[in-house]
Every structure is written in C-alpha cells, then in structure tokens.
Amino acid sequence: MNQDKIRNFAIIAHIDHGKSTLADRILELTGAVSKRELKSQMLDSMELEQERGITIKMNAVKLNYKGYVFNLIDTPGHVDFSYEVSRSLAACEGAILLVDATQGIEAQTLANFYLALENDLEVIPVINKIDLPNSDVDKVSEELINTFGFTKDEIILTSAKTGVGVDTLLDRIIEKIPSPKGNKNEKLRALIFDSAFDPYRGVVVQLKVVDGKIKTGDRIRFMSNNATYDVVELGYSNPKINKVNEIEAGDVGYLCASIKNISDIKIGDTITLEKEPASEILKGYVPMKSMVFSGIYPLETSEYNDLRDALEKLKINDASLEFIPETSKALGFGFRCGFLGLLHMDIIKERIEREFGIDIILTAPSVVYKVTLTNNEELEIDNPSNMPDKVKIKEIYEPYIKTSIFVPTEYVGPIMELCESKRGNFINMDYINKTRVNIHYELPLSEIMYDFFDKLKSATKGYASFDYDLIGYKPSDLVKMEILLNGEVVDALSMIVHKDFAYDIGKGLVNKLREIIPRQLFEVPIQASIGSKIIARENIKSLRKNVLAKCYGGDISRKKKLLEKQKEGKKKMKNIGSVEIPPDAFLEILSVGK
Amino acid sequence: MCKSVYIHIPFCKNICSYCDFCKFYYKKEWINKYLDSLKDEVENNYKKEVLNTIYIGGGTPSSLDIDELKKLFDITNNLLLNDKYEFTIEFNIEDIEEEKLLLCKKNRVNRISIGVESFNKNNLEFLGRKYVDVKEKINIVKKYFDNINIDLIYALKDQTLKDLDEDLDKFIELDIPHISCYSLIIEEHTKLHNMKINPIDEDLDYEMYKLINKKLKGYKHYEISNYAKEGYESKANLTYWNNEEYYGFGVGASGYINDIRYSNKKNIIDYMNKIYNKDIEYVSLEDKVRYEFILGFRKIDGIDIDLFNKKYKKDILTLFNVKELLDKKILDIKNNHLFIKEEYLYMSNEILVNFI
C-alpha cells in the first residue's frame, strides 16, 4: 500500500447537523455499499455488524475512491466524551467540519474545530442541508469566515440527503488532506483510538499505525502499562469485516489479542513491539479521569451481588466506568461510581435497570472537591458525606469550567441571569455575527450538574447550544449540609453547598422532600443542618386517610387486589428508619434552589 | 357450612353519579327473564343449608313492581332460615310504599336498608339523586319494621364540616338503629369520574370521619363505616368481615364457597340467557389467613384471638409482623381480640398491606 494514497479523516459536527447522513452518502458514492444495500445511517447500524459476525460497532471504515484509500473515522458526539473525540482525531490528518445551513455554528462545532486544530488537522468546511427551504448559506458562510478564518472558496456546499456536492467534497479530500507522515521502516508505534468488547474475540482495539508495521503473531506491548500480548487477528471494516496479515504506517485497522479485560486498554495509548520497542510514546495520552461521582445502591439489599456483577459486566465494555464498594448508613451496601459526565451516568443507570433488571438508587452526583486540612494534609472528596468536620478544614477547592454558550443576541440577558444564579463569573462574549454570540462564563462544575442544560434551553426557547472546558480548581466558601429525617442524619442526602446559598438551598430542599415523600403513618420532621445548626425544617404531615370505606356486596377479591397494588407501590420505596422514601428523592435534591 | 346468601337485583330507575355497581336501567321486559335465570342459579347451587342471613341488594331491588317482587320472593321462599335470621332488602327512599313493605314483611324480610345519603339538596343533586321527604317515608317503614339501616355519604365536593354536621343531626333525629357512613369514593366508570371530580382534601375527610364518630356516640361503632344500636349490627356484613362463606347470586354478584371466591360476570344478556360466567379466585390456606386479617381488622373489636388460633392452629401473634405492629402501638389487644388502634383505622390500608 502506497502511503501517499491514504487519506485519514473524520467528520466533525454539532449534533443533528447531518454527520451520519453524510457518512452514508460517502459510503454509497465510494461503492462500499450499493444503494440497494444502503440502510440509512449505515455506520450506526449494530445489526449489520452482527450479520457480518462481529458484534461490536466498528467506528473506522476503509473506502476506495479514484485510486485512493479513505479511512473514515467516526467520533462520539457528546461533550462527556471529548477526550475520546480528541483521540479519534489524533488518528486523522484531516477533518470535515460540517455545519447545518439552517442552524449555523453551534457550541460543539466550535469545540470540535478546536480539537481538530490541536491535532494539526487540515479542516474542510462544509455547509450541509442546503436543500432545505430555510437554509441560509450566505449567513452561515459568513460565520465560518468570521469565526474560523476560512475563505469563501474553501467552503463546500452539500446536501447529504440528495447527494449534491458530495463528489466535490471527496475530490477535495484527496486534494487537501495530506497523506500520513509516518515511516514504515521505523520501530512500531500505533495509536489506540477506540476499543470495545466482543464476546468471541475479547477486546477489539481500533488503531492507527503511525510508524513501522504490525503483523499477526507479533508480540506487542502497551506503552502506558507495559502489558504484553500476541496479536491474534488484524483487519479492517469496509464496512464488512476483512482480515489482513499486517497493517503499515499510515493505515488504520483493528487488532485482537485475546485481551480479556478492557481496562488493560487505554484510549490514546501507544502500542509497540516487545522485541524492538519504540523509545517515545505518541503524544497526547492522558489517563481518563472521572468527573462526576455518585453512589449506586440496590433498592433491594439482597441484590448487592447482582449489582456488582452488572457493574463488572458494564466495565468490560466501558473502561471509563469506575466503581468501588462503599457503605451508607441509610442505603446499606453499594458502590461509589465515577463517570465522565452526567450523560455517561445516565447511560449506566439505564443499562443497569434495563439490561440487568436491578432497581437502583442513585445518589446525587458530586464533583471531586480538594480539601486542605488545618494540618496541611490534602484530601480529595468525591462523596459529600465524607467531607471532614468544618473545624479541621483550612480550605476547600472545587472544579471550575469555562462555558461556550451559543445564542442569538436577544437571549444574552436570560443567559447572564442564569449563569449569575449559578455562581458564574462573566469572562467575555464573542460575536459570531451580528445576531449570534458565544458567551463565556466561569462556573463551578457542580452548578451544571443537574438542570443547567434544561434551564438553558428553556431560557432561550431551545436556541442555545452549550459546551465547556475544565479550567481547574478554585477555592470556594463551601459547607456540608446534612438532611435529617425523623431526627436521623441521612448520609446519602448530604450535599456540599456554597455558604451564601446554604440557607435558601436548605429551605428549598426540605420543602422539596416534603412534597416528594408521601405522608406516612407518623408525622415526619425534615431538617437541614450545617454542623449542629438547623437551618430549615418542615414536617410531613401524618397520613389521614387510606381506607376502603365500602366493600360492595362482599366483593372482597377486589379489595385484596387494591391492597396488592398498594403493596407493589410500597416495594418501590426505600425504607430509611421508619420512613418510606421514593428512590428518586436522592437525585431530586439536586433540583433545589440552585 | 354456608349460612348466608346475597342476591343482586341490578335494575335502577335512576343511576346515581357515584355508583359503580353492576346496574342497568329498569326495563320491564328484562325483569321476568332475569328472575327466571336467578331462580335457576339459586336452585342449581343452593344446598338446602339453614341460613342465618339473606341480603337482597342492588341496583335497586325496590324498583321492582309488586308482581315482580312476588316472583323474587318465590325464589327466596325456597331458602331455609334459622330462627335468629336476618333478611335484608335494600330500598330506594322514593320507592317506599305500604304495599311493597307489607309484601316484604309477609315474605320474611325483617330488615330494610335505605339509601338516604343526605338531606342537603345540593348534595343530592351532586349524587344524582332526587329530593324527597325522608322523615315521612321513614315513618312508613317504621310502621312495619324496627330493624332499619340508613346510608349516609360524605366527603362530597364543596361539602363543609358544618354541612355534614347538619346532615348528621337529621340522621340522628330519625332514630334509626343502624347507620352506615361512607366516604365518597370516585370510582372509574362513574359519572363523577367522567366529570373529573376530585376527591376532597384528605385532612378534611379525616375531620369529617372524626365528626361522625363524635356525633354518633349513641351508637356502637362496630366497623369502619358502620354504627349500630346494641343488637342491631348487620349480620350479613359480619359474614364478610368474619371471613365466612356466602352465596352470591345474580349478575355481577360475588360469593365465597368451598374455598373459592367468585364474581359473576356483569354481562346481563348472557345472564338472562342462563350463561353463568364467573371470575374465580382459589383461596389457599395461606390466603385464607391473609383474608382473616384484612377483613377482620375492619371490625373495631378486631379479630378474636382464640377463635383464630383454633381455626388455623397457629398463634396469631407470631404471624406476619404482628409483634412489630404491637410494639409500634399500631395494633392492640383487648378482651382477647387483636385490633387496629382507633387512630389508625382510617389509614388501615397502610397496615393491611403488611398482610398481603
């Protein structure tokens, strides 16, 4: 294979700007899939891959076009996974920046563009959906020119749906995107840009050979942890699975090496040969770090082991999931889990409940606080209930983000109001064009944990798009707030709040709990406290009525059925002391007062 | 051995807004056919047991005319009764007339249950009932019967404690030995449900219940919704609460025979064609114990411990979480009876789910 004829590229876009449709069209035009075979959004189809005997989604596909080899590499679309996006881009020399002609530049357009620049990619700007009646090519062109410094001639206009402009784009890829630079005579260095678990082959690694070559039977080493394996299988997808004996510098493919545990594989890691190892790892590898921590507990304590099995199975396919056992006085035995972000957390929760059928309680997600004690010892706290006593703390630091919020100018006011209410510090505002801005705020990460995105959407009638970067830790005046039910501290309801907001949040929280906890046989006081000081109190009134006044003509079966229904309802509750709490209560606390 | 019979007469001249019983508008041409089917159902199932109670409910049994009532009594006259029997028929207040009452009396009826529900015009309108001179009608009944029940419904839309207080005064003034007080339930498939009427606030509902208990001090509160002068407790109802077996005859009627609880289907056309379809629940020994709790705890006195222990050869105090509930002072024991303490009676479902 002639390295000069290889083009490695990705399509980057804000969500729904037409990435999958464009990929489908490229597959069709390059003859990888005939029109008849083409199922809409081919690259996303798990089913097809099952038919071909590999059960996981391959996110790189090899295509032939006018004597060139195209490796089209797919990227995850969500901000939670931006590190993985960045590693996928690191396997490319170029990127197609796709912008919707009806929407213009959005937050993820910008974020993806900068990720592409960081990876020294050649970027081809494309305005898509030009067939739509409400498309505004001139305005979007202007945005691309002003924001990214493209020239008018560089911009390609397409309709991925009808196919218009896609052939021009393919020619431009050949013309503009450089061929890979590596040297096949050097020692092997291959970049891992994705991995997944296949029950028959073990871990399937997606890689790009940067230098040297890799062959079936080679003994390889992962440079981050020095784990060694024998290569059992190499291949690529087109999108059928094709086995090959070797992959050379510049090319992309997959590798199987009977790897049982996906945790051994780190996205961004460098593979080399055990016999003749390279001396330098490829740049850019960062171990993945969980941003958000939450307790996961089985609703039924007897399902603890099932829950552990479920988490272990999920981890096989998702190396970024972290978990360690923890105990809560209120909830019993469970796990503290680390996630890349809230979406990641939601996905895991869904999968535990759906795929494993275990009802779980998720405690409110927390960021990682850094705490300096008075004796200068430093701690990282990912569970609010573990926050040390106030008198022992010298300083608490919390993670901050910098936002990119894209909105039409008329919504600047509401956005600023929202960010100010979330303890935000205004940084600046970039004008994308006359009518749209990109607003930068500095916000504590904890403030965007729950409903920030929803509030953003509703404050802007859905026009805002949002992205963020972590910018490090800053000291904050934070305190631990505890919740007492019936006079007992419920550890799983503890939260870290800013001192200035503590009173309002405490009040809001006890109010919220009063609403969502059903009335019980006894009156239940709910209190919020900081240290030993009670800052808010509400009572859940005792239940007054739950009785079947009349039993008609001796229709007793019906009464029993009604009681059975009530019993089912109670089973879904968590008993804390003598108080029955709906499992959602532990997450609901985040919606309060922020 | 089965000692009770319930007979369902589903016909009504007027449908009340809250009623979700099995009922149909009165249709002259249906009555004879219905009674023929009923006669067959009784004859095919009744095993000549000597009965303690017969209860004819509805619907509106009193909507039948004299000839139809005669035909109904032809059926009940084949049922054997012991000498302490109770034989109740339900009357709509409008239907009360000497001839019908006399006919009932001649045919062994000794208890009349009357749906009065309220004296208040607005309430009656809300319930879809007509306003009549209750006192006059009750006095006619009293000429022939001394064992009478009247029903009262409360927790009505916009009803105040004062409204209820006034109603209660009038009920008490009637000097009737048995009063049933039902908190309105808005059931599915009723006019009220279709009108999207909401139940009243539960705190007010509870206040009303407390008011009733206070005002009816002259009566013995013997079951969640029932109040009686000494010796006038409804024997038919106690059959249910004591988890005893009973026949249920007629369309939509429920019964409990030979460890099977059944409900006849509500299809009156099938029934008139003598197609007697049922829904059936087989009651295991374990279920029987469950029922013992959920029914027995409706009674203020609760469950007779010795009787229970003898019947099931088990110590009731070791079953389910009885001990825990006693410790929490939710259950109590008095005169060798296990019962739900008064303050929790109105939330009894919360406690009964422990026995499901």
Interface residues (C-beta under 8 A of the other chain):
Chain A: R519 L521 K541 L543 R544 K545 N546 V547 L548 A549 K550 C551 Y552 G553 G554 D555 I556 S557 R558 K559 K560 L562 L563 E564 Q566 K567 K570
Chain B: Y6 H8 F21 Y55 G57 Y182 S183 I185 E202 D203 D205 Y206 Y209 I224 S225 T239 Y240 Y246 G248 A253 S254 G255 Y256 R261 S263 D279 E281 R290 Y291 I294 L295 R298 I330 Y344 L345 Y346 M347 S348 N349 E350 I351 L352 V353 I356
